[in-house]
Each structure stands twice: as C-alpha cells, then as structure tokens.
Amino acid sequence: MQELSRERLRLTDVAKRLNASVQEASRHLSRLSSMRLVERDGNGYYRITMLGSITMRMLQQFKLVLEDGDYFLTHDISFLPEESINGIGEIAEHEHSSNLVDVLNGAERIIEEAEEYILLISDQMIIKPEFIAKSIIDYNKDVEIRAILGAGSMSSGEYRKIKSIFHDKKVSIRFMNNIRFAMVINERRAGLCFPHINDGRIDFTYSFKSSDRTFHRWCKDTFEFYWARCSMKSLQYYT
C-alpha cells in the first residue's frame, strides 16, 4: 500500500516493487481490493483508496510505537503541532544513531551532501558555521540555507561573523523561544532528535534519520510550520 500511496501502478509494476511473481502480486492486490483498501481504475492501474490511506497511517503509527516504544516512554513529542503528532507514523521508516558522535556525524553528512538546500532547527548551533560554509563554498554549491535557532543562542558578534563567512550566499536565520527538538534536512535526507520527558532538554545522543520520502516530507512540513511562525523582527537585534 505504501508504494500505491505514492503513485498508481500496474500489476506488473507492483510485482517488481515487491520482488514477487505476477501471480503473488495479483493475489495480494485481490485481498486488498476485497477490503476496499486499493482499487483498480479503467486503465488497469491500482491506486490506494481513502480508506487505505487512513489504514496505512494507523499501521505506520503502530509500527513506530511497536519498534520504538521504549524511546517514546522517555522522550516527548507533545509540543509538536497537531498535524505533526497525528502524522508521527510517517517517520516509521528510519535508522538510528545512538551516541553523540554518530548523531553529529550524521548531521554533518546531511549538510555535506546538500545540493539544493539545508534546513536546520535547534536550540543551539550544533554544527559549526565554518563547517557548513566549507561544505558549500569550497564546492561552489548554490545551496539555500534556512536555520531556526533558540532565542539568545547567538551574540550579535557571532551573527555578524556568520554573515561574513557566507558572504552573498542565500542564508536566512530566524530565532524562536523554547525550541524543544533538533532537525537537519537536505533535499533527500533528514535527521531529528527529540527532548527528554524529565527535563525537556534535546537528547543529542539519539537520533532518527532517513532518506525515505515519507519521513522526509514529515520533517520538511514540520520545519515549514515553525519557519512560518518565526518573527523576522527578532533579527533586528543583530543588524
């Protein structure tokens, strides 16, 4: 169903995606059709139904809870926007980093591999600006950078230094109070960290990361939610 949620597919295409025979794929689609989770259109393409989409979202959430239940007993997501919480199952397809070094290395990899954009949100500058600049300027990349940082996390001198490092590159920084999670995204891959329940501090020793399209969309949509709500007035202090 996940493949059909992305695009309509013919029977032979479904078989290839599942690495199954046409007969096996046909039986599988017949079962899903009888449950009204998928349907076949007049041109022979299968597509997911609205009931199928709802069911798949519920299954994704169950998969996340089943596999990462211990983590979510000690980490908080209640502060996220309602749409992000309701769609939390979309991050089910992921890998883990379970120590600080691996988490930071994973974030640096996302930055290094960026070709179009870098989106970053954190209560602090977890990656040195010099590293980001080197990854972009040294390779002459035309990469847009947008960052949301914790209010008060940067002095006016540090802000001016960042502006001078990136020169005429497309860099926008906004500030927000009480940032409770960290995320770094490029056009293909994303990684994120949530806070501890007991003290509310971001846990940089454990991250979720993935190049799965659904995972990536959830991360980007969540970033855009916060970006739209950051006031540009907060930059006046630094200019």
N, C-alpha and C positions, 0 to 999 in steps of 0.2 A: 504493500500500500504506500510505503514511503516513496518508492520510485514513481508511482502513479500520481502522487500528490504534487510532483514536480512537473510532470508533462504527460500527455496522452501517449500510450504505447500500443503497438500491435502485439498479438500473441507471440510472434517470433522474437520481438524485442524484449518482451517480459522474460522469455526463456533464456535469452542471452544474459540479461541482467542477473537472473537467479542462478546462472550456470546450471540449468536444468534442461531436460528434454522438452520438446513442444507438448508432448502428452502430459508430462508432470505439471507444466505451467498451466495447461488447459484445465486440469483437474483443480488446481489451486484457485484459478480465476472463477471457475464454476462455483466453488464453495463460497468465495467472497461475494459473488453475484447473488447467490441464493440468500445471503444475509443482507443484501442491499448495501454492501459497503463499496462495491465498484459496479460500474455499468459499461456496456458496450454501445458505442454510437453507430449511426448508419454507415459510417465509413470503415468500420471494423476496428476502431481504436477503443481501448479500455481507458477509463478515467475514474478517479475516486469520486464518490458521492459526498454530499454534505454530511450524511450520517457517518460515512467512512472517515472523513476529516475529523469529526468530533471524537470518534472512537480512537483514531490514531493518536490524537493529542492526549487522551486519557492513558493510552498504553505507554506513551513516552514518559508521562509523569510517573507512572507506576514503575517503569524501568529505572528511572533516576532514583526514586525512593528505595527500590529494592537493592540497587547496586551501591548507592552512596548514603544509605540510611544513617550509618554511624557518623558520617561527616555532618549531616544536617541536624543531628542531635546536639551538636556543639557549635554550629555556625548559623548565622542569621541571614534571612532574606526578606524579612517582614517590612523593611524600609523601602523596598523597590516599588516602582509604580505598579498599579494593579494589573495592567496588561502584561508586564514582565513576569509577575508572580503567576498569573494564570497560564502563561506560556512557558513556565520553567522547564517543562518536559522537553522543550526544544534543544536544551543543552545536554541531552542524554548521551549523544554520541560524542565521546571525548576521551582524551588521555589525561593522566595526572602527572604533576610534578610534586614531589613530597618533601622537598627541602629547599632552603632559601637559595642556594647556589643554582639549582636546576630551574627554579622559578625565574630568577633574574636572567639566566642564560636563555630561557625560552622567550622572555620579553625582548631581549636583545636580538634574537633570531627573527622575530616578527618585524622588528624595526629594520634590520639589515636587508630583509627580503622584500621590503615595500618598494613598489614601483609607481603607485598612484597616490596613496595617502597613508597617513598614520593618525590614528585616533587614540588618545590616551586620557584616562581619568584616574586620579589617585589623590590621596590626601597629602602626598609629598612627591617630589621629583625622584622617582625610583631609578631612573636611568639618567646618567649624566648628559647634559645638553651637548657636550663635546663629542660624546659617542654618537648621538643622533646626527649631529652635523657631519661628522666624518663619514657616516654610512650613506649620507645623501650627497654632500658637496663633492667628496673625493671621487664619486662615481657619476657626477654630473646628472643626478636624477632630478626630474621635475616632480617632486613629491609635495603634496599639501599636508601640512601638519596642523592638527587641532588638538589642544590639550585643555582639560579642566583640572585645576589644581585646588587644593584646600586654601581657603582664605587665610592669609597670614603666613603661608608656607614659603614665601619668597620675598626678599627685601627688594627695594627699588633698585639697588645696585645690581642684584642678581638678575632682575628683569632686563635692565639695560644691557647687561652682558649677553644674555640670550639673544636679544635683538641684534646686537653687533655680530655675534657668531654666525647667525643665519643670514645676515645681510638682506638681500632682496628676495629671499625665499618666502614662500607662502606659509607663514606661521601665524596662528591665532591662538592666544591664551586667554582663557576665562577663569574666574575664580568662584568658588562656591563654599558655603559653610557646611560643616558636618558631612563631608564625603565619607562614606562607610564601606566602599569597595574599590577595587582597582581593576583596570581593564586596559589592554593594549590591542589594537586591531590594525591590520593592513587589509588590502583588498581581497586577500584569500584566506587569512588565518587570524584567529583571535585567542586571547587568553584572559582569564579573570580570577580574582581572589575575593572571597567573602570575609566578613568580620566574625570574630569570636562572639558567642552569645554573652559570655560572662562579663567582658569588659568593652565590647563594641569596637575593638581595635582590629584593623585589617590584618588577616593572617597571611603574611607573605611567605610562609613556609609550605603552603599547599595551594596548587592552582589547577584549574580546569583549562584545557587547551584543545583546539581542534581546527581542522580545515573543512569540517562538514558544513555544507551550505546552510542548513537549518540553524546550527549552532552559531554560525557567523551572523546570520540575519538577526537572531535574538540579541546578540551583543551590539550590533550596529544600531538596531532600533532603540535599545536601552540607552546607548550613548546619546543618540539624537534627542531623546526625551529630555535628558539633563542639559544638553547643549542649548536647547531652545529656551530653557528656564534660567540660564546664567545671565545675569545682567552685565552688559558691556560697561556700565558705569563703574564697575569695580576696577577697570583698567586705568581710570583717571588718576589714581594714586601714583601710578608708575610712569606716566608720560610727562 
